[in-house]
């Protein structure tokens, strides 16, 4: 039989092509499944999977946009870095119940942040609500929105294999998808009551982080603290996200990388708008006294209507957390400390 070189090359190409393609998985939902719970079961946890899932399954949803029992649904292909089945979770010092029932299932999707340790602080809390805005007869408290973003960020980092301490905790409020978050005053500093005096409050969280770092400094290759806040200015003042860093080159590098990633995301999702967020050293109490490279991030002006959309819409709060965690992964891959 005569050897046909051309057909041989076609055969090799097809084999190589098929070996690099993922099969399109599909599955039936179970009783009580919504889109998010269905996707979480397959370790598709990023919000971008929801859009892909919706596009893949056009015409298969019920009148309310929900899943139909007995209908098979196509599952989006895994993104680079994500795996199924999920990896075994690393030990976490935080009780995952603080994320709330809908979010306490932490499926580890990578080990990209293995040997990294983060201290996540939601600004204010306890007797101190922080900035307050009045909208539609409601009071919006800075600490509630900062805490929600902090939890989302902490959860993201855990899913990338990091060890995460959530310094300010609320025993009742996990991650919430509501537009207007209920105001409470029961937050603690990892179980300890938060003092009324401002300096005592700041000293308490600084001492907590520094004590944990002193204990764990030989356990990890990389330490960072990230504190979340919502600014308060004149209601006509629109602000982008600001990244204040401690007097430390590692903190400055993370802040700069985060700012650059945010700028890229804004150019992608809001082309032509521009991004005015900046990186700056600030001699704030926590940044001056924390022993690890630290960032304090202001996510917008709570008094400004346009900025408020950044915090009152749960998808926007999740996007902020997603971009911050992505920047942390990129920083960790470039630098070890």
C-alpha positions in Angstrom: 0.0 0.0 0.0 1.4 3.4 -1.0 2.1 5.8 1.9 0.1 9.0 1.5 2.1 11.7 3.3 -0.7 14.3 3.0 -3.3 12.1 4.7 -0.8 11.3 7.5 -0.4 15.0 8.2 -4.2 15.5 8.3 -4.5 12.6 10.7 -1.8 14.0 13.1 -3.4 17.4 13.0 -6.8 16.0 14.0 -5.3 14.0 16.8 -3.5 17.0 18.2 -6.5 19.2 17.8 -8.8 16.8 19.7 -6.3 16.3 22.5 -6.3 20.1 23.1 -10.1 20.5 23.1 -12.3 20.1 26.2 -15.4 18.0 25.8 -18.6 20.0 26.1 -20.0 18.5 29.4 -23.7 18.5 30.1 -25.9 17.5 33.1 -29.4 17.6 34.5 -30.2 19.9 37.5 -31.4 18.4 40.8 -34.3 19.5 42.9 -33.8 23.1 44.2 -31.0 24.0 41.8 -30.6 27.5 40.6 -28.1 28.6 38.0 -25.5 29.5 40.7 -25.8 26.2 42.7 -25.8 24.2 39.5 -22.6 25.8 38.3 -20.9 25.6 41.7 -21.4 21.9 41.7 -19.2 21.8 38.6 -16.7 24.2 40.1 -17.7 27.0 37.8 -17.7 29.7 40.4 -16.7 32.9 38.7 -19.6 35.2 37.7 -18.5 35.1 34.0 -19.6 31.4 33.9 -23.2 32.6 34.4 -23.2 34.6 31.2 -21.6 31.8 29.3 -24.1 29.3 30.7 -27.0 31.5 29.8 -25.7 31.9 26.2 -25.1 28.2 25.8 -28.5 27.2 27.0 -30.8 29.8 25.3 -34.3 28.4 25.1 -33.9 25.9 27.9 -35.0 28.0 30.8 -38.5 28.3 32.3 -40.6 31.5 32.1 -38.8 32.9 35.3 -35.4 32.2 33.9 -34.8 29.2 36.1 -33.8 25.6 35.4 -36.2 22.9 34.4 -36.0 19.5 36.0 -35.6 16.9 33.3 -33.8 19.3 30.9 -30.2 18.7 30.1 -27.9 21.8 30.3 -24.6 22.5 28.6 -21.8 23.3 31.1 -19.3 26.1 30.1 -15.8 25.0 29.5 -13.3 25.5 32.3 -11.3 28.7 32.3 -7.5 28.5 32.4 -6.4 27.8 36.0 -9.8 26.3 37.0 -10.1 22.6 37.6 -12.8 19.9 38.1 -13.2 18.2 40.4 -12.1 21.0 42.8 -8.9 20.7 44.7 -8.9 19.8 48.4 -9.2 23.0 50.5 -6.2 24.1 52.5 -6.8 24.6 56.3 -8.4 28.0 56.9 -8.4 29.8 60.2 -11.8 31.4 59.4 -15.1 29.6 60.0 -16.6 29.6 56.5 -20.1 30.1 58.0 -19.3 33.8 58.2 -19.8 33.9 54.4 -23.5 33.0 54.8 -25.4 29.9 53.7 -25.3 30.7 50.0 -21.6 31.2 49.9 -20.0 29.0 52.6 -19.2 26.3 50.1 -15.6 27.1 49.3 -14.5 25.1 46.3 -10.7 25.5 45.7 -10.2 26.0 42.0 -6.4 26.4 42.0 -3.3 26.5 44.2 -2.0 29.6 42.6 -1.9 31.3 46.1 -0.5 28.4 48.0 1.9 29.7 50.7 0.3 33.2 50.6 -1.4 34.6 53.6 -3.8 37.6 53.6 -5.3 39.6 56.4 -8.6 41.1 55.1 -10.2 44.0 57.0 -13.6 45.6 56.4 -13.3 49.2 57.5 -15.1 50.6 60.6 -17.6 48.2 62.2 -19.2 47.7 65.6 -20.1 51.1 67.1 -18.6 52.9 64.1 -20.7 52.8 60.9 -18.2 54.9 58.9 -19.7 57.1 56.2 -23.5 57.3 56.0 -25.6 58.2 53.0 -29.4 58.7 52.9 -31.1 57.2 49.9 -34.8 56.6 49.3 -35.5 57.0 53.0 -32.8 54.5 54.0 -29.4 54.9 55.6 -26.5 53.3 53.8 -23.6 52.6 56.2 -20.0 52.3 54.8 -19.1 49.4 57.1 -21.8 47.1 55.7 -20.7 47.6 52.1 -17.0 47.4 52.9 -17.6 44.2 54.9 -19.5 42.6 52.0 -16.7 43.4 49.6 -14.1 42.2 52.1 -15.9 38.8 52.4 -16.1 38.4 48.7 -12.4 39.1 48.4 -11.5 36.8 51.2 -13.6 34.0 49.6 -11.9 34.5 46.2 -8.5 34.3 47.7 -9.3 31.2 49.6 -10.5 29.6 46.3 -7.1 30.3 44.9 -5.4 28.4 47.7 -4.4 31.3 50.0 -4.7 31.2 53.8 -7.0 34.1 54.8 -7.8 35.8 58.0 -11.0 37.9 58.1 -10.2 40.4 60.9 -13.5 42.2 61.2 -16.4 39.7 61.4 -20.2 39.8 61.7 -21.8 36.6 63.2 -25.1 37.3 61.4 -24.4 38.9 58.0 -22.6 36.8 55.4 -22.2 37.8 51.8 -25.4 39.5 50.8 -26.8 40.1 47.3 -29.3 42.8 48.4 -29.1 46.4 47.1 -29.7 48.0 50.5 -27.8 46.2 53.3 -29.3 46.1 56.7 -27.3 48.1 59.3 -26.0 46.3 62.4 -23.5 47.2 65.1 -22.5 43.6 66.2 -19.3 43.3 64.3 -16.2 42.0 66.2 -12.5 41.9 65.8 -12.2 38.1 65.4 -14.6 37.7 68.4 -13.4 40.6 70.5 -15.8 43.6 71.0 -14.8 46.6 69.0 -14.1 49.7 71.2 -15.9 52.9 70.9 -12.8 55.1 70.9 -11.4 55.5 67.4 -7.8 55.1 68.3 -8.5 52.0 70.3 -10.5 50.6 67.4 -7.6 51.1 65.0 -5.0 49.8 67.5 -7.1 46.7 68.2 -7.1 45.6 64.5 -3.4 46.5 64.0 -2.4 44.5 67.1 -4.6 41.6 65.9 -2.8 41.4 62.5 0.6 42.0 63.9 0.1 39.2 66.5 -1.0 36.8 63.8 2.0 37.7 61.6 4.4 37.3 64.5 3.1 33.8 65.0 2.9 32.8 61.4 5.8 34.6 59.7 7.8 31.4 59.2 4.8 29.5 57.7 4.2 31.4 54.5 6.2 33.0 51.7 4.0 36.0 51.2 2.0 38.3 53.5 -0.4 41.1 52.6 -3.1 43.1 54.4 -6.0 44.7 52.5 -8.4 47.0 54.2 -11.6 48.1 52.4 -13.4 51.4 52.8 -16.0 53.6 51.0 -15.2 57.3 50.8 -17.5 60.2 51.6 -17.3 63.4 49.7 -19.6 66.1 48.3 -22.4 64.3 46.4 -21.3 65.8 43.1 -17.8 64.4 43.4 -17.4 61.2 41.4 -14.4 59.1 42.4 -12.7 56.0 41.0 -11.1 53.4 43.2 -8.0 54.7 45.2 -5.2 52.5 46.4 -3.3 53.8 49.4 -0.2 51.7 50.5 2.1 51.5 53.4 5.7 52.7 53.2 6.9 49.5 51.7 7.9 48.7 48.1 6.0 45.4 48.1 2.8 47.2 49.1 3.4 49.8 46.4 3.9 47.1 43.8 0.7 45.4 44.7 -1.2 48.8 44.7 0.2 49.7 41.3 -0.6 46.3 39.8 -4.1 46.5 41.1 -4.6 50.0 39.7 -3.3 48.9 36.3 -5.6 45.9 36.3 -8.6 48.1 37.2 -7.7 50.5 34.4 -7.6 47.6 31.9 -10.9 46.3 33.1 -12.5 49.7 32.8 -11.2 50.1 29.3 -12.7 46.7 28.5 -16.1 47.1 30.1 -16.6 50.9 29.8 -14.5 51.9 26.7 -13.9 55.6 26.5 -14.8 56.4 30.1 -11.2 56.3 31.4 -10.1 55.4 34.9 -8.9 58.1 37.3 -8.0 55.9 40.3 -4.5 56.5 41.7 -1.8 54.9 43.9 -0.5 56.9 46.8 1.4 56.5 50.1 -0.7 57.7 53.0 0.5 57.9 56.6 -2.8 56.5 58.0 -2.6 54.8 61.4 -3.1 51.2 60.1 -0.7 51.6 57.2 1.9 53.1 59.5 1.7 50.4 62.1 1.0 47.1 60.3 4.1 45.0 60.0 3.2 43.4 56.7 2.9 45.2 53.3 -0.6 46.8 53.4 -3.2 48.4 51.2 -6.2 50.6 52.2 -8.6 50.7 49.3 -11.4 53.3 48.8 -13.9 52.0 46.4 -15.9 55.2 45.7 -17.9 58.1 47.1 -21.0 56.8 49.0 -22.7 60.2 48.6 -22.4 60.2 44.7 -25.2 58.5 42.8 -22.9 57.1 40.1 -20.4 55.8 42.6 -23.1 54.2 44.6 -23.9 51.9 41.8 -20.4 50.5 42.3 -21.4 49.3 45.8 -25.2 48.8 45.9 -25.3 46.4 43.0 -24.1 43.0 44.1 -22.6 42.2 40.7 -20.4 45.3 41.0 -19.3 44.4 44.5 -18.3 41.0 43.2 -16.5 42.5 40.3 -14.4 44.6 42.6 -13.5 41.5 44.6 -12.7 39.6 41.5 -10.3 42.2 40.1 -8.6 42.7 43.5 -8.1 39.0 43.9 -6.8 38.7 40.3 -4.3 41.4 41.0 -3.2 39.5 44.1 -2.6 36.4 42.1 -0.5 38.3 39.6 1.5 40.0 42.3 2.2 36.7 44.1 3.4 35.1 40.9 5.9 37.9 40.4 7.1 38.5 43.9 7.7 36.5 47.1 8.3 38.0 50.5 
